[in-house]
Amino acid sequence: MTNKELLYVEDALGHETFMKSCSFQTSNQLKDTTLSSYVKELETIHNNLFNKFLNLL
């Protein structure tokens, strides 16, 4: 893996970590159960993307 590719993966990992954190915090703050459930699904999606990027290393 080139240095540029490694930097891209590290950047993507940072973005996915941020999105997981935001999704988690938001889903816990929402009072609407349907919307909270949807945001929890987004958290799962970002967690899966994080793991896929991590597996590239």
PDB file as gemmi writes it, atoms N, CA and C in Angstrom:
CRYST1    1.000    1.000    1.000  90.00  90.00  90.00 P 1                      
ATOM      1  N   MET A   1       0.845  -1.166   0.000  1.00  0.00           N  
ATOM      2  CA  MET A   1       0.000   0.000   0.000  1.00  0.00           C  
ATOM      3  C   MET A   1       0.897   1.238   0.000  1.00  0.00           C  
ATOM      4  N   THR A   2       0.567   2.165  -0.879  1.00  0.00           N  
ATOM      5  CA  THR A   2       1.370   3.379  -0.964  1.00  0.00           C  
ATOM      6  C   THR A   2       1.054   4.308   0.211  1.00  0.00           C  
ATOM      7  N   ASN A   3       1.925   5.272   0.401  1.00  0.00           N  
ATOM      8  CA  ASN A   3       1.738   6.241   1.478  1.00  0.00           C  
ATOM      9  C   ASN A   3       0.439   7.017   1.283  1.00  0.00           C  
ATOM     10  N   LYS A   4       0.128   7.371   0.045  1.00  0.00           N  
ATOM     11  CA  LYS A   4      -1.095   8.122  -0.249  1.00  0.00           C  
ATOM     12  C   LYS A   4      -2.335   7.278   0.069  1.00  0.00           C  
ATOM     13  N   GLU A   5      -2.297   6.009  -0.275  1.00  0.00           N  
ATOM     14  CA  GLU A   5      -3.415   5.115   0.031  1.00  0.00           C  
ATOM     15  C   GLU A   5      -3.582   4.942   1.539  1.00  0.00           C  
ATOM     16  N   LEU A   6      -2.467   4.829   2.254  1.00  0.00           N  
ATOM     17  CA  LEU A   6      -2.515   4.700   3.700  1.00  0.00           C  
ATOM     18  C   LEU A   6      -3.131   5.944   4.338  1.00  0.00           C  
ATOM     19  N   LEU A   7      -2.762   7.109   3.835  1.00  0.00           N  
ATOM     20  CA  LEU A   7      -3.341   8.347   4.349  1.00  0.00           C  
ATOM     21  C   LEU A   7      -4.847   8.399   4.095  1.00  0.00           C  
ATOM     22  N   TYR A   8      -5.276   7.915   2.932  1.00  0.00           N  
ATOM     23  CA  TYR A   8      -6.700   7.887   2.615  1.00  0.00           C  
ATOM     24  C   TYR A   8      -7.441   6.976   3.584  1.00  0.00           C  
ATOM     25  N   VAL A   9      -6.907   5.805   3.857  1.00  0.00           N  
ATOM     26  CA  VAL A   9      -7.554   4.855   4.770  1.00  0.00           C  
ATOM     27  C   VAL A   9      -7.609   5.428   6.176  1.00  0.00           C  
ATOM     28  N   GLU A  10      -6.521   6.048   6.621  1.00  0.00           N  
ATOM     29  CA  GLU A  10      -6.512   6.657   7.956  1.00  0.00           C  
ATOM     30  C   GLU A  10      -7.550   7.770   8.048  1.00  0.00           C  
ATOM     31  N   ASP A  11      -7.688   8.568   7.007  1.00  0.00           N  
ATOM     32  CA  ASP A  11      -8.677   9.631   6.972  1.00  0.00           C  
ATOM     33  C   ASP A  11     -10.095   9.047   7.011  1.00  0.00           C  
ATOM     34  N   ALA A  12     -10.319   7.997   6.245  1.00  0.00           N  
ATOM     35  CA  ALA A  12     -11.636   7.350   6.214  1.00  0.00           C  
ATOM     36  C   ALA A  12     -11.976   6.753   7.580  1.00  0.00           C  
ATOM     37  N   LEU A  13     -10.988   6.169   8.255  1.00  0.00           N  
ATOM     38  CA  LEU A  13     -11.218   5.626   9.594  1.00  0.00           C  
ATOM     39  C   LEU A  13     -11.627   6.736  10.565  1.00  0.00           C  
ATOM     40  N   GLY A  14     -10.989   7.872  10.446  1.00  0.00           N  
ATOM     41  CA  GLY A  14     -11.336   9.008  11.294  1.00  0.00           C  
ATOM     42  C   GLY A  14     -12.754   9.494  11.044  1.00  0.00           C  
ATOM     43  N   HIS A  15     -13.139   9.559   9.776  1.00  0.00           N  
ATOM     44  CA  HIS A  15     -14.499   9.991   9.439  1.00  0.00           C  
ATOM     45  C   HIS A  15     -15.539   8.997   9.955  1.00  0.00           C  
ATOM     46  N   GLU A  16     -15.265   7.724   9.794  1.00  0.00           N  
ATOM     47  CA  GLU A  16     -16.218   6.713  10.258  1.00  0.00           C  
ATOM     48  C   GLU A  16     -16.321   6.702  11.776  1.00  0.00           C  
ATOM     49  N   THR A  17     -15.218   6.930  12.470  1.00  0.00           N  
ATOM     50  CA  THR A  17     -15.253   7.029  13.925  1.00  0.00           C  
ATOM     51  C   THR A  17     -16.130   8.204  14.347  1.00  0.00           C  
ATOM     52  N   PHE A  18     -15.968   9.324  13.670  1.00  0.00           N  
ATOM     53  CA  PHE A  18     -16.773  10.508  13.969  1.00  0.00           C  
ATOM     54  C   PHE A  18     -18.259  10.234  13.722  1.00  0.00           C  
ATOM     55  N   MET A  19     -18.573   9.600  12.599  1.00  0.00           N  
ATOM     56  CA  MET A  19     -19.971   9.320  12.268  1.00  0.00           C  
ATOM     57  C   MET A  19     -20.587   8.322  13.241  1.00  0.00           C  
ATOM     58  N   LYS A  20     -19.818   7.312  13.659  1.00  0.00           N  
ATOM     59  CA  LYS A  20     -20.318   6.365  14.665  1.00  0.00           C  
ATOM     60  C   LYS A  20     -20.649   7.101  15.956  1.00  0.00           C  
ATOM     61  N   SER A  21     -19.753   7.964  16.391  1.00  0.00           N  
ATOM     62  CA  SER A  21     -19.939   8.708  17.625  1.00  0.00           C  
ATOM     63  C   SER A  21     -21.171   9.621  17.538  1.00  0.00           C  
ATOM     64  N   CYS A  22     -21.298  10.333  16.441  1.00  0.00           N  
ATOM     65  CA  CYS A  22     -22.450  11.231  16.260  1.00  0.00           C  
ATOM     66  C   CYS A  22     -23.756  10.447  16.229  1.00  0.00           C  
ATOM     67  N   SER A  23     -23.761   9.328  15.529  1.00  0.00           N  
ATOM     68  CA  SER A  23     -24.969   8.506  15.438  1.00  0.00           C  
ATOM     69  C   SER A  23     -25.355   7.969  16.808  1.00  0.00           C  
ATOM     70  N   PHE A  24     -24.372   7.515  17.571  1.00  0.00           N  
ATOM     71  CA  PHE A  24     -24.642   6.977  18.904  1.00  0.00           C  
ATOM     72  C   PHE A  24     -25.234   8.044  19.816  1.00  0.00           C  
ATOM     73  N   GLN A  25     -24.602   9.205  19.840  1.00  0.00           N  
ATOM     74  CA  GLN A  25     -25.079  10.284  20.705  1.00  0.00           C  
ATOM     75  C   GLN A  25     -26.471  10.751  20.293  1.00  0.00           C  
ATOM     76  N   THR A  26     -26.695  10.882  18.995  1.00  0.00           N  
ATOM     77  CA  THR A  26     -27.982  11.358  18.505  1.00  0.00           C  
ATOM     78  C   THR A  26     -29.091  10.364  18.803  1.00  0.00           C  
ATOM     79  N   SER A  27     -28.830   9.074  18.572  1.00  0.00           N  
ATOM     80  CA  SER A  27     -29.875   8.079  18.814  1.00  0.00           C  
ATOM     81  C   SER A  27     -30.275   8.034  20.281  1.00  0.00           C  
ATOM     82  N   ASN A  28     -29.343   8.309  21.181  1.00  0.00           N  
ATOM     83  CA  ASN A  28     -29.661   8.323  22.609  1.00  0.00           C  
ATOM     84  C   ASN A  28     -30.433   9.566  23.031  1.00  0.00           C  
ATOM     85  N   GLN A  29     -30.322  10.631  22.264  1.00  0.00           N  
ATOM     86  CA  GLN A  29     -31.000  11.878  22.611  1.00  0.00           C  
ATOM     87  C   GLN A  29     -32.395  11.990  22.017  1.00  0.00           C  
ATOM     88  N   LEU A  30     -32.664  11.212  20.966  1.00  0.00           N  
ATOM     89  CA  LEU A  30     -33.953  11.322  20.296  1.00  0.00           C  
ATOM     90  C   LEU A  30     -35.068  10.690  21.119  1.00  0.00           C  
ATOM     91  N   LYS A  31     -36.207  11.346  21.144  1.00  0.00           N  
ATOM     92  CA  LYS A  31     -37.360  10.822  21.856  1.00  0.00           C  
ATOM     93  C   LYS A  31     -38.273  10.027  20.920  1.00  0.00           C  
ATOM     94  N   ASP A  32     -38.225  10.323  19.636  1.00  0.00           N  
ATOM     95  CA  ASP A  32     -39.014   9.590  18.640  1.00  0.00           C  
ATOM     96  C   ASP A  32     -38.355   8.230  18.406  1.00  0.00           C  
ATOM     97  N   THR A  33     -39.055   7.158  18.759  1.00  0.00           N  
ATOM     98  CA  THR A  33     -38.455   5.822  18.689  1.00  0.00           C  
ATOM     99  C   THR A  33     -38.156   5.388  17.255  1.00  0.00           C  
ATOM    100  N   THR A  34     -38.988   5.789  16.312  1.00  0.00           N  
ATOM    101  CA  THR A  34     -38.750   5.421  14.912  1.00  0.00           C  
ATOM    102  C   THR A  34     -37.489   6.081  14.392  1.00  0.00           C  
ATOM    103  N   LEU A  35     -37.358   7.353  14.669  1.00  0.00           N  
ATOM    104  CA  LEU A  35     -36.170   8.084  14.226  1.00  0.00           C  
ATOM    105  C   LEU A  35     -34.925   7.585  14.946  1.00  0.00           C  
ATOM    106  N   SER A  36     -35.048   7.306  16.226  1.00  0.00           N  
ATOM    107  CA  SER A  36     -33.922   6.783  17.000  1.00  0.00           C  
ATOM    108  C   SER A  36     -33.470   5.435  16.441  1.00  0.00           C  
ATOM    109  N   SER A  37     -34.415   4.599  16.078  1.00  0.00           N  
ATOM    110  CA  SER A  37     -34.093   3.290  15.502  1.00  0.00           C  
ATOM    111  C   SER A  37     -33.349   3.452  14.176  1.00  0.00           C  
ATOM    112  N   TYR A  38     -33.795   4.402  13.352  1.00  0.00           N  
ATOM    113  CA  TYR A  38     -33.132   4.650  12.074  1.00  0.00           C  
ATOM    114  C   TYR A  38     -31.690   5.115  12.282  1.00  0.00           C  
ATOM    115  N   VAL A  39     -31.484   6.009  13.246  1.00  0.00           N  
ATOM    116  CA  VAL A  39     -30.138   6.528  13.508  1.00  0.00           C  
ATOM    117  C   VAL A  39     -29.251   5.408  14.058  1.00  0.00           C  
ATOM    118  N   LYS A  40     -29.821   4.480  14.826  1.00  0.00           N  
ATOM    119  CA  LYS A  40     -29.053   3.331  15.298  1.00  0.00           C  
ATOM    120  C   LYS A  40     -28.627   2.444  14.131  1.00  0.00           C  
ATOM    121  N   GLU A  41     -29.484   2.332  13.112  1.00  0.00           N  
ATOM    122  CA  GLU A  41     -29.110   1.597  11.897  1.00  0.00           C  
ATOM    123  C   GLU A  41     -27.936   2.282  11.209  1.00  0.00           C  
ATOM    124  N   LEU A  42     -27.961   3.606  11.187  1.00  0.00           N  
ATOM    125  CA  LEU A  42     -26.845   4.353  10.597  1.00  0.00           C  
ATOM    126  C   LEU A  42     -25.558   4.101  11.369  1.00  0.00           C  
ATOM    127  N   GLU A  43     -25.675   4.010  12.684  1.00  0.00           N  
ATOM    128  CA  GLU A  43     -24.501   3.711  13.507  1.00  0.00           C  
ATOM    129  C   GLU A  43     -23.923   2.346  13.136  1.00  0.00           C  
ATOM    130  N   THR A  44     -24.792   1.380  12.918  1.00  0.00           N  
ATOM    131  CA  THR A  44     -24.345   0.040  12.515  1.00  0.00           C  
ATOM    132  C   THR A  44     -23.666   0.082  11.154  1.00  0.00           C  
ATOM    133  N   ILE A  45     -24.228   0.838  10.242  1.00  0.00           N  
ATOM    134  CA  ILE A  45     -23.640   0.965   8.902  1.00  0.00           C  
ATOM    135  C   ILE A  45     -22.242   1.565   8.998  1.00  0.00           C  
ATOM    136  N   HIS A  46     -22.099   2.624   9.793  1.00  0.00           N  
ATOM    137  CA  HIS A  46     -20.783   3.266   9.920  1.00  0.00           C  
ATOM    138  C   HIS A  46     -19.796   2.372  10.652  1.00  0.00           C  
ATOM    139  N   ASN A  47     -20.281   1.574  11.575  1.00  0.00           N  
ATOM    140  CA  ASN A  47     -19.407   0.625  12.258  1.00  0.00           C  
ATOM    141  C   ASN A  47     -18.898  -0.432  11.266  1.00  0.00           C  
ATOM    142  N   ASN A  48     -19.782  -0.901  10.396  1.00  0.00           N  
ATOM    143  CA  ASN A  48     -19.376  -1.880   9.384  1.00  0.00           C  
ATOM    144  C   ASN A  48     -18.370  -1.281   8.405  1.00  0.00           C  
ATOM    145  N   LEU A  49     -18.601  -0.035   8.001  1.00  0.00           N  
ATOM    146  CA  LEU A  49     -17.651   0.633   7.103  1.00  0.00           C  
ATOM    147  C   LEU A  49     -16.296   0.816   7.788  1.00  0.00           C  
ATOM    148  N   PHE A  50     -16.311   1.169   9.068  1.00  0.00           N  
ATOM    149  CA  PHE A  50     -15.068   1.318   9.823  1.00  0.00           C  
ATOM    150  C   PHE A  50     -14.288   0.002   9.793  1.00  0.00           C  
ATOM    151  N   ASN A  51     -14.991  -1.095  10.065  1.00  0.00           N  
ATOM    152  CA  ASN A  51     -14.327  -2.408  10.083  1.00  0.00           C  
ATOM    153  C   ASN A  51     -13.780  -2.785   8.713  1.00  0.00           C  
ATOM    154  N   LYS A  52     -14.497  -2.433   7.645  1.00  0.00           N  
ATOM    155  CA  LYS A  52     -14.007  -2.733   6.298  1.00  0.00           C  
ATOM    156  C   LYS A  52     -12.727  -1.958   5.995  1.00  0.00           C  
ATOM    157  N   PHE A  53     -12.705  -0.681   6.364  1.00  0.00           N  
ATOM    158  CA  PHE A  53     -11.495   0.115   6.154  1.00  0.00           C  
ATOM    159  C   PHE A  53     -10.353  -0.414   7.009  1.00  0.00           C  
ATOM    160  N   LEU A  54     -10.659  -0.798   8.243  1.00  0.00           N  
ATOM    161  CA  LEU A  54      -9.632  -1.324   9.129  1.00  0.00           C  
ATOM    162  C   LEU A  54      -9.025  -2.611   8.582  1.00  0.00           C  
ATOM    163  N   ASN A  55      -9.835  -3.427   7.940  1.00  0.00           N  
ATOM    164  CA  ASN A  55      -9.349  -4.679   7.363  1.00  0.00           C  
ATOM    165  C   ASN A  55      -8.421  -4.471   6.169  1.00  0.00           C  
ATOM    166  N   LEU A  56      -8.424  -3.267   5.616  1.00  0.00           N  
ATOM    167  CA  LEU A  56      -7.506  -2.969   4.509  1.00  0.00           C  
ATOM    168  C   LEU A  56      -6.053  -2.864   4.994  1.00  0.00           C  
ATOM    169  N   LEU A  57      -5.896  -2.617   6.278  1.00  0.00           N  
ATOM    170  CA  LEU A  57      -4.545  -2.406   6.817  1.00  0.00           C  
ATOM    171  C   LEU A  57      -3.875  -3.705   7.099  1.00  0.00           C  
TER     172      LEU A  57                                                      
END                                                                             
